[in-house]
Amino acid sequence: MGDTDRAVVKTYVPADQKATWQDHAERLDMTQSEFLRTMVQAGRRGFLDDSPDGGSSDATPRGDALEDRVQSMIDEGDAVSWDELVAQLAGDFEDRIDTAVQSLADDGVIRFDPRRGGYVSQADE
């Protein structure tokens, strides 16, 4: 399914759930549509691993966005070096990792264990 074959899908959820999804999408620098498409596809993979394509689709959460970001950095006028591209994009990725780690810690999934020198799963305890 290409970009020209898009269709609208509507769902109704409690307002607090929408707010939670909206906040999570913002933290991941995604649109709400991109976030929901990504989460649905991720969930489907858990149920459809026996399908011929592994439950995958043409949804590219983050893939095309990276190309768009590189293009916008280059379109700003001056030449952009490889190191400048990497520094900008790596910094954004570090921010996303930080957000993910914080979210997992807030949800009680992981925690930092200074004795072990890193993050550990709360499921182990």
N, CA, C and O of each residue as an XYZ file, in Angstrom:
500
protein
N       0.851     -1.182      0.000
C       0.000      0.000      0.000
C       0.881      1.225      0.000
O       1.691      1.391      0.912
N       0.755      2.084     -0.983
C       1.559      3.289     -1.070
C       0.874      4.461     -0.401
O      -0.239      4.339      0.112
N       1.551      5.602     -0.411
C       1.009      6.798      0.221
C      -0.305      7.240     -0.394
O      -1.122      7.856      0.290
N      -0.531      6.943     -1.669
C      -1.765      7.384     -2.327
C      -2.939      6.500     -1.962
O      -4.079      6.853     -2.265
N      -2.707      5.372     -1.327
C      -3.760      4.436     -0.966
C      -4.182      4.572      0.489
O      -4.618      3.590      1.089
N      -4.067      5.736      1.060
C      -4.398      5.926      2.468
C      -5.898      6.012      2.668
O      -6.634      6.437      1.778
N      -6.343      5.602      3.850
C      -7.751      5.680      4.221
C      -7.848      6.154      5.666
O      -6.936      5.930      6.462
N      -8.927      6.793      5.991
C      -9.156      7.293      7.344
C      -9.680      6.156      8.219
O     -10.544      5.384      7.804
N      -9.148      6.070      9.423
C      -9.625      5.124     10.415
C      -9.951      5.929     11.667
O      -9.131      6.727     12.121
N     -11.117      5.730     12.219
C     -11.510      6.458     13.425
C     -11.725      5.481     14.569
O     -12.164      4.348     14.372
N     -11.409      5.941     15.751
C     -11.675      5.168     16.948
C     -12.073      6.132     18.048
O     -11.706      7.307     18.019
N     -12.813      5.642     19.003
C     -13.241      6.463     20.125
C     -12.686      5.853     21.401
O     -12.924      4.684     21.704
N     -11.942      6.664     22.142
C     -11.329      6.217     23.388
C     -11.622      7.256     24.467
O     -11.964      8.395     24.149
N     -11.494      6.880     25.734
C     -11.676      7.868     26.806
C     -10.679      9.021     26.647
O      -9.559      8.824     26.175
N     -11.095     10.213     27.043
C     -10.267     11.414     26.871
C      -8.906     11.272     27.543
O      -7.901     11.735     27.003
N      -8.859     10.637     28.718
C      -7.575     10.485     29.404
C      -6.641      9.551     28.644
O      -5.425      9.742     28.659
N      -7.200      8.544     27.981
C      -6.367      7.648     27.181
C      -5.807      8.394     25.973
O      -4.633      8.237     25.638
N      -6.641      9.209     25.316
C      -6.160     10.000     24.185
C      -5.052     10.936     24.639
O      -4.050     11.091     23.941
N      -5.215     11.560     25.795
C      -4.191     12.477     26.308
C      -2.885     11.739     26.563
O      -1.808     12.265     26.284
N      -2.978     10.521     27.093
C      -1.778      9.708     27.339
C      -1.084      9.377     26.029
O       0.136      9.506     25.922
N      -1.857      8.947     25.022
C      -1.285      8.627     23.717
C      -0.666      9.864     23.077
O       0.413      9.796     22.488
N      -1.356     10.989     23.196
C      -0.866     12.239     22.612
C       0.462     12.633     23.253
O       1.397     13.024     22.554
N       0.547     12.533     24.573
C       1.782     12.860     25.289
C       2.914     11.936     24.862
O       4.033     12.392     24.624
N       2.633     10.651     24.766
C       3.651      9.679     24.367
C       4.131      9.958     22.945
O       5.328      9.897     22.666
N       3.194     10.265     22.048
C       3.565     10.585     20.668
C       4.468     11.813     20.622
O       5.449     11.834     19.878
N       4.148     12.824     21.404
C       4.975     14.036     21.439
C       6.375     13.729     21.954
O       7.360     14.241     21.424
N       6.465     12.882     22.999
C       7.779     12.528     23.537
C       8.619     11.769     22.520
O       9.848     11.832     22.551
N       7.957     11.055     21.621
C       8.665     10.313     20.575
C       8.823     11.123     19.296
O       9.326     10.620     18.291
N       8.390     12.381     19.338
C       8.455     13.266     18.172
C       7.716     12.656     16.990
O       8.214     12.647     15.865
N       6.507     12.141     17.268
C       5.664     11.534     16.245
C       4.319     12.258     16.209
O       3.893     12.858     17.195
N       3.666     12.188     15.060
C       2.285     12.639     14.998
C       1.422     11.583     15.685
O       1.865     10.455     15.898
N       0.193     11.953     16.027
C      -0.696     10.972     16.629
C      -0.967      9.817     15.675
O      -1.018      8.659     16.088
N      -1.142     10.141     14.395
C      -1.392      9.091     13.405
C      -0.208      8.136     13.308
O      -0.385      6.918     13.290
N       0.997      8.695     13.246
C       2.201      7.871     13.148
C       2.341      6.994     14.397
O       2.671      5.812     14.301
N       2.089      7.581     15.560
C       2.176      6.843     16.819
C       1.186      5.671     16.834
O       1.567      4.539     17.131
N      -0.076      5.945     16.517
C      -1.085      4.883     16.555
C      -0.808      3.802     15.522
O      -0.956      2.614     15.808
N      -0.406      4.210     14.315
C      -0.073      3.226     13.273
C       1.074      2.328     13.749
O       1.039      1.112     13.560
N       2.084      2.937     14.365
C       3.241      2.192     14.851
C       2.848      1.231     15.966
O       3.271      0.075     15.967
N       2.039      1.702     16.915
C       1.633      0.850     18.028
C       0.751     -0.305     17.567
O       0.887     -1.426     18.057
N      -0.151     -0.035     16.630
C      -1.006     -1.105     16.113
C      -0.152     -2.145     15.405
O      -0.332     -3.345     15.613
N       0.786     -1.686     14.562
C       1.640     -2.637     13.857
C       2.497     -3.443     14.830
O       2.693     -4.643     14.637
N       3.005     -2.795     15.869
C       3.810     -3.507     16.865
C       2.957     -4.558     17.571
O       3.410     -5.678     17.805
N       1.742     -4.198     17.903
C       0.835     -5.150     18.550
C       0.461     -6.299     17.637
O       0.376     -7.447     18.074
N       0.239     -5.995     16.378
C      -0.106     -7.042     15.417
C       1.028     -8.049     15.273
O       0.783     -9.248     15.135
N       2.262     -7.570     15.303
C       3.399     -8.487     15.172
C       3.377     -9.517     16.288
O       3.750    -10.669     16.071
N       2.946     -9.123     17.474
C       2.862    -10.061     18.583
C       1.818    -11.133     18.375
O       1.946    -12.239     18.899
N       0.768    -10.813     17.602
C      -0.305    -11.768     17.355
C      -0.156    -12.506     16.038
O      -0.683    -13.607     15.882
N       0.551    -11.917     15.093
C       0.575    -12.450     13.732
C       1.941    -12.932     13.291
O       2.229    -12.925     12.094
N       2.788    -13.348     14.206
C       4.129    -13.779     13.819
C       4.117    -14.959     12.867
O       5.112    -15.209     12.186
N       3.009    -15.693     12.803
C       2.948    -16.833     11.911
C       2.487    -16.456     10.505
O       2.409    -17.317      9.630
N       2.179    -15.168     10.279
C       1.756    -14.756      8.946
C       2.963    -14.725      8.010
O       4.097    -14.594      8.472
N       2.735    -14.843      6.711
C       3.853    -14.891      5.760
C       4.787    -13.692      5.852
O       5.995    -13.826      5.662
N       4.226    -12.519      6.144
C       5.091    -11.340      6.208
C       5.415    -10.934      7.638
O       5.942     -9.846      7.864
N       5.109    -11.789      8.605
C       5.419    -11.495      9.994
C       4.577    -10.368     10.563
O       4.941     -9.762     11.571
N       3.440    -10.081      9.911
C       2.570     -9.024     10.396
C       3.053     -7.642     10.025
O       2.536     -6.649     10.537
N       4.034     -7.557      9.143
C       4.575     -6.250      8.793
C       3.680     -5.553      7.789
O       2.791     -6.163      7.195
N       3.926     -4.284      7.612
C       3.213     -3.500      6.612
C       4.163     -2.471      6.064
O       5.369     -2.520      6.309
N       3.611     -1.540      5.322
C       4.460     -0.492      4.782
C       4.642      0.640      5.776
O       5.285      1.636      5.445
N       4.106      0.529      6.970
C       4.282      1.583      7.970
C       5.760      1.704      8.289
O       6.418      0.721      8.629
N       6.267      2.901      8.176
C       7.687      3.126      8.417
C       7.836      4.145      9.524
O       8.169      5.301      9.265
N       7.594      3.730     10.756
C       7.702      4.689     11.843
C       9.140      5.121     12.009
O       9.970      4.321     12.442
N       9.448      6.299     11.695
C      10.747      6.928     11.826
C      11.582      6.834     10.565
O      12.442      7.692     10.368
N      11.389      5.851      9.697
C      12.237      5.691      8.527
C      12.234      6.893      7.612
O      13.277      7.511      7.400
N      11.081      7.236      7.067
C      10.996      8.380      6.176
C      11.236      9.678      6.923
O      11.731     10.644      6.342
N      10.893      9.713      8.199
C      11.095     10.932      8.985
C      12.583     11.282      9.046
O      12.932     12.462      9.037
N      13.456     10.293      9.107
C      14.891     10.556      9.134
C      15.326     11.221      7.833
O      16.069     12.202      7.848
N      14.863     10.686      6.716
C      15.204     11.305      5.438
C      14.693     12.737      5.372
O      15.383     13.624      4.870
N      13.479     12.961      5.879
C      12.922     14.319      5.895
C      13.774     15.248      6.747
O      14.002     16.396      6.365
N      14.240     14.780      7.877
C      15.058     15.615      8.760
C      16.403     15.935      8.131
O      16.877     17.068      8.219
N      17.024     14.941      7.494
C      18.295     15.193      6.809
C      18.080     16.226      5.708
O      18.857     17.171      5.572
N      17.027     16.040      4.932
C      16.730     16.976      3.849
C      16.510     18.384      4.383
O      17.013     19.346      3.802
N      15.769     18.524      5.480
C      15.505     19.860      6.019
C      16.774     20.509      6.552
O      16.929     21.726      6.450
N      17.686     19.722      7.117
C      18.956     20.277      7.585
C      19.775     20.796      6.403
O      20.413     21.844      6.496
N      19.753     20.069      5.311
C      20.521     20.453      4.131
C      19.859     21.636      3.424
O      20.548     22.490      2.865
N      18.536     21.688      3.447
C      17.796     22.765      2.779
C      17.975     24.118      3.457
O      17.574     25.138      2.895
N      18.563     24.153      4.644
C      18.708     25.412      5.361
C      19.702     26.352      4.697
O      19.803     27.509      5.106
N      20.430     25.904      3.701
C      21.273     26.818      2.939
C      22.726     26.416      2.838
O      23.189     26.072      1.751
N      23.456     26.446      3.932
C      24.884     26.129      3.900
C      25.098     24.627      3.766
O      24.219     23.822      4.071
N      26.291     24.278      3.301
C      26.650     22.864      3.238
C      26.696     22.300      4.654
O      27.121     22.974      5.593
N      26.262     21.085      4.785
C      26.243     20.420      6.089
C      27.186     19.230      6.021
O      27.038     18.365      5.159
N      28.149     19.186      6.924
C      29.109     18.081      6.921
C      28.472     16.820      7.502
O      27.453     16.865      8.191
N      29.102     15.715      7.200
C      28.687     14.422      7.752
C      28.680     14.492      9.276
O      27.725     14.051      9.916
N      29.748     15.046      9.860
C      29.848     15.140     11.314
C      28.723     15.979     11.912
O      28.203     15.654     12.979
N      28.347     17.063     11.222
C      27.237     17.893     11.701
C      25.915     17.124     11.654
O      25.114     17.205     12.585
N      25.690     16.380     10.571
C      24.481     15.550     10.481
C      24.437     14.535     11.608
O      23.424     14.394     12.294
N      25.544     13.829     11.793
C      25.595     12.796     12.833
C      25.398     13.408     14.215
O      24.651     12.868     15.030
N      26.060     14.529     14.484
C      25.943     15.161     15.804
C      24.507     15.570     16.089
O      24.002     15.326     17.185
N      23.848     16.183     15.128
C      22.462     16.628     15.328
C      21.523     15.443     15.520
O      20.720     15.424     16.453
N      21.627     14.463     14.640
C      20.709     13.330     14.689
C      21.007     12.405     15.862
O      20.083     11.847     16.454
N      22.278     12.234     16.209
C      22.624     11.390     17.354
C      22.123     12.019     18.652
O      21.649     11.325     19.551
N      22.235     13.343     18.733
C      21.734     14.029     19.925
C      20.246     13.820     20.093
O      19.765     13.609     21.206
N      19.505     13.878     18.978
C      18.066     13.636     19.024
C      17.776     12.197     19.447
O      16.843     11.944     20.209
N      18.580     11.256     18.948
C      18.390      9.856     19.313
C      18.668      9.649     20.798
O      17.947      8.912     21.471
N      19.712     10.297     21.306
C      19.998     10.204     22.741
C      18.835     10.739     23.554
O      18.491     10.177     24.594
N      18.224     11.826     23.085
C      17.056     12.369     23.775
C      15.906     11.369     23.773
O      15.208     11.221     24.776
N      15.707     10.682     22.651
C      14.642      9.678     22.569
C      14.932      8.506     23.495
O      14.020      7.979     24.132
N      16.196      8.093     23.575
C      16.562      7.015     24.498
C      16.291      7.450     25.931
O      15.731      6.688     26.719
N      16.687      8.674     26.270
C      16.454      9.193     27.610
C      14.964      9.199     27.941
O      14.562      8.811     29.038
N      14.153      9.641     26.988
C      12.710      9.664     27.191
C      12.167      8.252     27.392
O      11.329      8.027     28.266
N      12.637      7.304     26.590
C      12.182      5.918     26.711
C      12.569      5.320     28.050
O      11.760      4.649     28.692
N      13.807      5.560     28.478
C      14.270      5.035     29.764
C      13.454      5.645     30.899
O      13.040      4.940     31.820
N      13.224      6.950     30.833
C      12.441      7.618     31.872
C      11.012      7.085     31.918
O      10.456      6.869     32.995
N      10.430      6.877     30.756
C       9.073      6.346     30.681
C       8.991      4.943     31.277
O       8.069      4.632     32.031
N       9.963      4.101     30.933
C       9.985      2.744     31.484
C      10.193      2.764     32.997
O       9.596      1.962     33.715
N      11.023      3.662     33.476
C      11.247      3.793     34.918
C       9.981      4.302     35.605
O       9.596      3.803     36.662
N       9.340      5.298     34.997
C       8.096      5.832     35.567
C       7.008      4.778     35.635
O       6.194      4.780     36.558
N       6.989      3.871     34.655
C       5.991      2.806     34.617
C       6.372      1.611     35.496
O       5.616      0.644     35.590
N       7.543      1.678     36.139
C       7.972      0.602     37.019
C       8.477     -0.629     36.300
O       8.543     -1.706     36.891
N       8.839     -0.487     35.027
C       9.321     -1.620     34.240
C      10.811     -1.843     34.486
O      11.270     -2.982     34.575
N      11.559     -0.754     34.593
C      12.997     -0.830     34.850
C      13.351      0.142     35.964
O      12.554      1.002     36.338
N      14.567     -0.012     36.488
C      15.095      0.947     37.459
C      16.610      0.928     37.366
O      17.204     -0.038     36.888
N      17.228      2.010     37.830
C      18.689      2.070     37.850
C      19.177      1.414     39.130
O      18.702      1.738     40.219
N      20.126      0.493     39.003
C      20.701     -0.191     40.152
C      22.181      0.189     40.226
O      22.993     -0.324     39.457
N      22.534      1.095     41.159
C      23.925      1.546     41.233
C      24.898      0.424     41.571
O      26.053      0.465     41.147
N      24.457     -0.565     42.316
C      25.350     -1.683     42.657
C      25.739     -2.491     41.430
O      26.851     -3.011     41.341
N      24.821     -2.589     40.497
C      25.094     -3.355     39.275
C      25.578     -2.452     38.145
O      25.970     -2.933     37.082
N      25.549     -1.151     38.380
C      26.099     -0.212     37.419
C      25.261      0.017     36.183
O      25.791      0.383     35.134
N      23.947     -0.194     36.289
C      23.105      0.034     35.107
C      21.642     -0.194     35.400
O      21.233     -0.373     36.548
N      20.869     -0.184     34.342
C      19.432     -0.380     34.455
C      19.110     -1.869     34.523
O      19.742     -2.687     33.855
N      18.124     -2.202     35.336
C      17.716     -3.589     35.497
C      16.200     -3.671     35.359
O      15.480     -2.695     35.573
N      15.745     -4.854     34.997
C      14.316     -5.097     34.866
C      13.680     -5.250     36.235
O      14.231     -5.915     37.112
N      12.545     -4.648     36.412
C      11.796     -4.820     37.653
C      11.147     -6.205     37.701
O      10.772     -6.673     38.777
N      11.010     -6.862     36.551
C      10.415     -8.186     36.503
C      11.300     -9.205     37.214
O      10.818    -10.247     37.658
N      12.596     -8.905     37.323
C      13.523     -9.813     37.981
C      13.363     -9.821     39.489
O      13.933    -10.670     40.174
N      12.599     -8.890     40.001
C      12.525     -8.743     41.466
C      11.215     -9.225     42.028
O      11.004     -9.167     43.239
